[in-house]
Amino acid sequence: MTDLCRRNALSLLGGGMALLAGCSESSNGNGNGTEDSTESDSIDGNLPSYASMLPTNERSEYFYGAIDVETMNTLLDDEGAEAGREPTDPLVGNPVVVALLCSFGVQQLVDSAGRNAYTENNETADGEEQFVYADGVYAFVGSYDRTGLETDLEAASYTVESEGDAYVVYTDSESDEVVGVSGGVYAYSYPNGADSEFDPVAAVERTVATAAGNREPKHEADEDFDRLLRAGENGGIACCLYTDSDEFAAETLSNDQAADDDGLQFEFGSVEGSHGVHQQLAVTGSDATANAVVTYGSEDRVDEARLKSSLGTEAETVDFVTNGSRVDIEAEYGGEFARE
């Protein structure tokens, strides 16, 4: 998980926690090199609609969060969540932090010079737009008038930084914002003061070039990552933490930088020993369903007892099913908890 992800989540927790707290809605092509024929043969699920824009990078660890815009609007309009307590169950807490992170990203767009360009050229059908944070970049995924975007961004004084056959990357000298556009993605990022090595121009270009089909997406370059995405549920709020190593490094799972001592934070300690976790939270009225898939390098690494001790602790019902080197989790939340 990148420092940018952690810091942006932290900035939200200081002022916007009450809004969403407790709401109930480098690879060699073979990942880490492990093989599990039972797991591979059993997974024939669909990739999320935004998989084709998730770029490859040079880091072992990979994190993304996503929320469909319809769910985000529902949460933002949910007055019943304002007085809620913070969930202690990571099956709910981690997706809620993703929602906060994405809310921060949306506010960045609202305050940017490119806001009108995005609004005027958004042609996405109702309910189909997704908002994704990956590789240090925020991105709306849908359908956009690329020519209109280019015209309007240039009229707003954005300068062309780089371009390909089906995308353009711009910079705004006043805010240091970097914006990339294609027919299917509106992406943006900023310099990260905590990470001098982060290059927002390169990151945004990776994102839009991948979305435009000029670069190989992460799931095509890494079979284990592809299987994890296909095994996971999508829609609502989703987040994924993955490494192409045999298991996560200890510092990747530590939560001391995710938020302050009093705020909600990412909590991935329960997946120690694994190399991938995909979570999803769906909200329906006063009820919520959480799904998670945890993948390990081999069957003997599976630690279901650790998972059960930490996940689903606030659920009305929770089921754990081990399938080879994978554990599937489904939890149901309702009543007062779903409204807190």
C-alpha positions as CSV (number, residue, x, y, z in Angstrom):
1,M,0.0,0.0,0.0
2,T,1.5,3.3,-1.0
3,D,2.2,6.2,1.4
4,L,0.0,8.4,-0.8
5,C,-3.0,6.1,-0.2
6,R,-2.3,6.1,3.6
7,R,-1.9,9.9,3.8
8,N,-5.0,10.7,1.8
9,A,-7.1,8.4,4.0
10,L,-5.6,10.1,7.0
11,S,-6.5,13.5,5.7
12,L,-10.1,12.4,5.4
13,L,-10.3,10.9,8.8
14,G,-9.6,14.2,10.5
15,G,-12.6,16.0,9.1
16,G,-15.0,13.6,7.4
17,M,-15.1,10.5,9.5
18,A,-18.7,11.0,10.7
19,L,-20.0,11.1,7.1
20,L,-19.2,7.5,6.3
21,A,-18.1,5.8,9.5
22,G,-19.9,2.5,10.0
23,C,-21.9,2.8,6.8
24,S,-23.1,-0.6,5.8
25,E,-22.6,-0.7,1.7
26,S,7.2,-6.6,-11.1
27,S,5.9,-9.7,-12.5
28,N,7.2,-12.6,-14.6
29,G,3.7,-13.3,-16.0
30,N,3.0,-16.0,-13.4
31,G,2.6,-14.0,-10.3
32,N,4.6,-15.5,-7.4
33,G,5.3,-18.6,-9.4
34,T,3.2,-20.9,-7.3
35,E,0.7,-23.3,-8.9
36,D,-2.5,-24.6,-7.5
37,S,-4.4,-26.5,-10.2
38,T,-7.6,-26.8,-8.1
39,E,-7.8,-23.1,-7.5
40,S,-6.9,-22.2,-11.1
41,D,-9.4,-24.6,-12.6
42,S,-12.2,-23.5,-10.2
43,I,-12.1,-19.8,-10.9
44,D,-14.0,-18.7,-13.9
45,G,-15.5,-15.5,-12.5
46,N,-15.6,-12.2,-14.3
47,L,-13.0,-9.4,-14.0
48,P,-14.2,-6.1,-12.6
49,S,-15.1,-3.6,-15.4
50,Y,-12.1,-1.5,-14.5
51,A,-9.5,-4.3,-14.7
52,S,-8.3,-3.1,-18.1
53,M,-7.1,0.2,-16.6
54,L,-5.1,-1.2,-13.6
55,P,-1.5,-0.7,-14.7
56,T,1.6,-2.7,-14.0
57,N,4.4,-1.1,-12.0
58,E,7.8,-2.1,-10.7
59,R,6.7,-2.7,-7.0
60,S,6.1,-6.1,-5.5
61,E,3.0,-4.9,-3.5
62,Y,-0.1,-3.6,-5.3
63,F,-3.1,-1.9,-3.8
64,Y,-6.3,-0.5,-5.4
65,G,-9.7,0.6,-4.1
66,A,-12.8,1.1,-6.1
67,I,-16.4,2.3,-5.6
68,D,-19.2,2.7,-8.0
69,V,-20.5,6.2,-8.2
70,E,-24.0,5.2,-7.4
71,T,-22.9,3.7,-4.1
72,M,-20.8,6.8,-3.3
73,N,-23.8,9.0,-3.9
74,T,-25.9,6.8,-1.7
75,L,-23.4,7.0,1.2
76,L,-23.0,10.7,0.9
77,D,-26.7,11.2,1.0
78,D,-27.2,8.8,4.0
79,E,-28.0,11.0,7.0
80,G,-28.3,7.9,9.1
81,A,-24.6,7.4,8.9
82,E,-23.6,10.7,10.4
83,A,-23.8,9.7,14.0
84,G,-22.5,6.2,13.5
85,R,-19.6,4.6,15.3
86,E,-16.5,3.4,13.6
87,P,-16.5,-0.3,12.7
88,T,-13.9,-2.5,14.3
89,D,-14.5,-5.4,11.9
90,P,-12.0,-5.1,9.0
91,L,-14.5,-6.7,6.6
92,V,-16.4,-3.4,7.0
93,G,-13.6,-1.0,8.1
94,N,-11.3,-1.5,5.1
95,P,-13.9,-0.8,2.5
96,V,-15.1,2.2,4.5
97,V,-11.6,3.7,4.4
98,V,-11.6,3.1,0.7
99,A,-14.9,5.1,0.4
100,L,-13.3,7.9,2.4
101,L,-10.2,7.9,0.2
102,C,-12.3,8.0,-2.9
103,S,-14.4,10.8,-1.4
104,F,-11.2,12.8,-0.9
105,G,-10.3,12.1,-4.5
106,V,-13.7,13.3,-5.7
107,Q,-13.3,16.5,-3.7
108,Q,-9.9,17.1,-5.4
109,L,-11.7,17.0,-8.8
110,V,-14.5,19.3,-7.5
111,D,-11.8,21.9,-6.5
112,S,-9.8,21.5,-9.7
113,A,-9.7,23.6,-12.9
114,G,-10.7,20.5,-14.9
115,R,-14.1,20.0,-13.1
116,N,-16.2,21.5,-15.9
117,A,-14.3,19.6,-18.6
118,Y,-15.1,16.3,-16.8
119,T,-18.7,17.2,-16.2
120,E,-19.5,18.5,-19.7
121,N,-17.9,15.5,-21.5
122,N,-19.1,12.6,-19.3
123,E,-21.2,10.3,-21.4
124,T,-21.4,7.4,-19.0
125,A,-24.8,5.7,-18.6
126,D,-26.4,6.1,-15.2
127,G,-25.2,3.7,-12.6
128,E,-22.2,2.4,-14.7
129,E,-19.4,4.8,-13.7
130,Q,-16.7,3.6,-11.4
131,F,-14.2,5.5,-9.3
132,V,-10.8,3.8,-8.8
133,Y,-7.7,4.6,-6.8
134,A,-4.6,2.7,-8.0
135,D,-0.9,3.3,-8.5
136,G,-1.2,6.7,-6.9
137,V,-3.9,7.8,-9.3
138,Y,-7.6,8.7,-9.0
139,A,-9.6,7.7,-12.0
140,F,-13.2,7.8,-13.2
141,V,-13.9,4.8,-15.4
142,G,-16.8,5.1,-17.9
143,S,-17.4,6.7,-21.3
144,Y,-16.1,10.2,-22.1
145,D,-15.9,12.5,-25.1
146,R,-12.2,12.6,-25.5
147,T,-12.2,15.3,-28.1
148,G,-14.3,17.5,-25.9
149,L,-12.2,16.8,-22.9
150,E,-9.0,17.9,-24.8
151,T,-10.6,21.1,-26.0
152,D,-12.0,22.0,-22.6
153,L,-8.9,21.2,-20.7
154,E,-6.7,23.2,-23.0
155,A,-9.2,26.1,-22.7
156,A,-8.7,25.8,-18.9
157,S,-5.0,26.3,-19.4
158,Y,-3.9,22.7,-19.0
159,T,-0.7,22.0,-21.0
160,V,0.0,18.8,-23.0
161,E,2.7,16.8,-21.3
162,S,2.6,13.6,-23.4
163,E,0.2,11.8,-25.7
164,G,-0.5,8.6,-27.5
165,D,-2.9,7.5,-30.3
166,A,-5.8,7.2,-27.9
167,Y,-4.9,9.3,-24.8
168,V,-3.4,12.7,-23.7
169,V,-1.7,13.7,-20.4
170,Y,-1.9,17.3,-19.2
171,T,-0.4,19.3,-16.4
172,D,-1.8,22.4,-14.6
173,S,1.1,24.7,-13.6
174,E,-1.0,26.4,-10.9
175,S,-2.0,23.4,-8.9
176,D,0.6,20.8,-10.2
177,E,-2.3,18.5,-11.0
178,V,-1.7,16.0,-13.7
179,V,-4.7,14.9,-15.8
180,G,-4.9,12.0,-18.3
181,V,-7.9,11.3,-20.6
182,S,-9.0,8.6,-22.9
183,G,-12.3,7.5,-24.2
184,G,-12.9,5.4,-21.1
185,V,-11.0,7.1,-18.3
186,Y,-10.6,10.5,-16.7
187,A,-7.5,10.1,-14.4
188,Y,-5.6,12.6,-12.2
189,S,-2.9,12.8,-9.6
190,Y,-0.6,15.2,-7.8
191,P,3.0,15.2,-6.5
192,N,3.4,13.4,-3.2
193,G,5.4,15.5,-0.7
194,A,6.0,12.4,1.4
195,D,7.5,10.4,-1.5
196,S,9.9,12.3,-3.8
197,E,10.2,9.2,-6.0
198,F,6.6,9.3,-7.0
199,D,6.2,10.7,-10.5
200,P,2.5,11.7,-11.0
201,V,3.0,12.3,-14.8
202,A,4.4,8.8,-15.3
203,A,1.7,7.3,-13.0
204,V,-1.1,9.0,-14.9
205,E,0.3,8.1,-18.2
206,R,0.6,4.4,-17.2
207,T,-3.1,4.5,-16.2
208,V,-4.5,6.1,-19.4
209,A,-2.1,4.2,-21.7
210,T,-3.3,1.0,-20.1
211,A,-6.9,2.0,-20.4
212,A,-6.3,2.9,-24.0
213,G,-4.8,-0.6,-24.7
214,N,-1.2,0.7,-25.3
215,R,0.1,-1.1,-22.2
216,E,-0.5,-4.5,-20.7
217,P,-2.8,-4.3,-17.6
218,K,-1.7,-5.8,-14.3
219,H,-4.1,-8.8,-14.5
220,E,-2.8,-9.9,-17.9
221,A,0.8,-9.7,-16.7
222,D,0.2,-11.7,-13.5
223,E,-1.9,-14.8,-13.4
224,D,-2.3,-14.9,-9.6
225,F,-3.5,-11.3,-9.6
226,D,-6.0,-12.2,-12.4
227,R,-7.3,-15.2,-10.4
228,L,-7.7,-13.0,-7.3
229,L,-9.8,-10.5,-9.2
230,R,-11.9,-13.1,-10.8
231,A,-12.6,-14.8,-7.4
232,G,-13.6,-11.6,-5.7
233,E,-17.0,-10.0,-5.7
234,N,-17.4,-6.6,-7.3
235,G,-19.8,-3.7,-7.1
236,G,-20.4,-1.4,-4.2
237,I,-17.0,-0.8,-2.5
238,A,-14.0,-3.0,-3.3
239,C,-10.3,-3.1,-2.3
240,C,-7.4,-5.4,-3.1
241,L,-4.0,-5.8,-1.5
242,Y,-1.6,-8.1,-3.4
243,T,2.0,-9.0,-3.6
244,D,3.8,-11.0,-6.3
245,S,6.0,-12.5,-3.5
246,D,5.2,-15.7,-1.7
247,E,3.7,-13.6,1.1
248,F,3.2,-10.1,2.2
249,A,6.2,-8.3,3.8
250,A,5.5,-7.5,7.5
251,E,5.7,-3.7,6.8
252,T,3.0,-4.0,4.1
253,L,0.5,-5.2,6.6
254,S,1.3,-2.8,9.4
255,N,-1.4,-0.3,10.1
256,D,0.6,2.3,12.1
257,Q,0.7,4.7,9.1
258,A,-2.9,4.2,7.9
259,A,-4.5,6.7,10.3
260,D,-4.1,8.4,13.6
261,D,-4.6,6.6,16.9
262,D,-8.2,7.8,17.2
263,G,-9.3,7.2,13.6
264,L,-10.4,4.4,11.4
265,Q,-7.5,2.7,9.6
266,F,-6.8,-0.1,7.2
267,E,-6.3,-3.4,9.0
268,F,-4.8,-6.2,7.1
269,G,-3.0,-8.1,10.0
270,S,-5.4,-11.0,9.7
271,V,-4.0,-12.0,6.3
272,E,-0.4,-12.5,7.5
273,G,1.1,-15.4,5.5
274,S,-1.0,-14.8,2.4
275,H,-0.2,-13.0,-0.8
276,G,-3.5,-11.5,-1.7
277,V,-6.8,-10.3,-0.3
278,H,-9.8,-8.9,-2.2
279,Q,-12.6,-7.4,-0.2
280,Q,-16.1,-6.1,-1.2
281,L,-18.9,-4.4,0.7
282,A,-22.4,-4.0,-0.7
283,V,-25.1,-1.9,0.9
284,T,-28.8,-2.6,0.4
285,G,-31.2,-0.5,2.5
286,S,-30.5,-1.3,6.1
287,D,-28.4,-4.4,5.4
288,A,-24.9,-5.0,4.2
289,T,-23.0,-7.9,2.8
290,A,-19.2,-8.2,3.0
291,N,-17.2,-10.7,0.9
292,A,-13.5,-11.4,1.0
293,V,-11.1,-13.8,-0.8
294,V,-7.7,-14.5,0.8
295,T,-5.1,-16.3,-1.3
296,Y,-2.0,-18.1,-0.1
297,G,1.1,-19.4,-1.9
298,S,0.2,-23.0,-1.0
299,E,-2.4,-25.0,1.0
300,D,0.0,-25.4,3.9
301,R,0.2,-21.7,4.4
302,V,-3.5,-21.2,4.9
303,D,-4.3,-19.9,8.4
304,E,-8.1,-20.0,8.7
305,A,-7.9,-19.7,12.5
306,R,-6.2,-16.3,12.2
307,L,-8.8,-15.1,9.8
308,K,-11.7,-16.2,12.0
309,S,-10.2,-14.4,15.0
310,S,-10.3,-11.0,13.3
311,L,-12.8,-11.0,10.4
312,G,-16.6,-10.9,10.7
313,T,-16.5,-10.1,14.4
314,E,-19.5,-7.8,14.1
315,A,-21.5,-9.8,11.6
316,E,-24.8,-11.4,12.2
317,T,-23.6,-14.4,10.2
318,V,-20.2,-15.2,8.7
319,D,-19.0,-18.2,6.7
320,F,-15.5,-19.3,6.0
321,V,-14.9,-21.8,3.1
322,T,-11.3,-23.1,2.4
323,N,-10.8,-24.1,-1.2
324,G,-7.2,-25.3,-1.7
325,S,-4.9,-22.3,-1.1
326,R,-7.8,-19.9,-1.0
327,V,-10.3,-18.9,1.7
328,D,-13.7,-17.4,0.8
329,I,-15.5,-15.3,3.4
330,E,-19.1,-14.0,3.4
331,A,-20.6,-12.0,6.2
332,E,-24.1,-10.5,6.7
333,Y,-24.7,-7.3,8.6
334,G,-28.1,-5.8,9.5
335,G,-30.2,-4.0,12.0
336,E,-28.5,-1.3,14.1
337,F,-25.0,-2.1,12.9
338,A,-25.9,-1.5,9.3
339,R,-27.3,1.9,10.1
340,E,-24.4,3.0,12.3
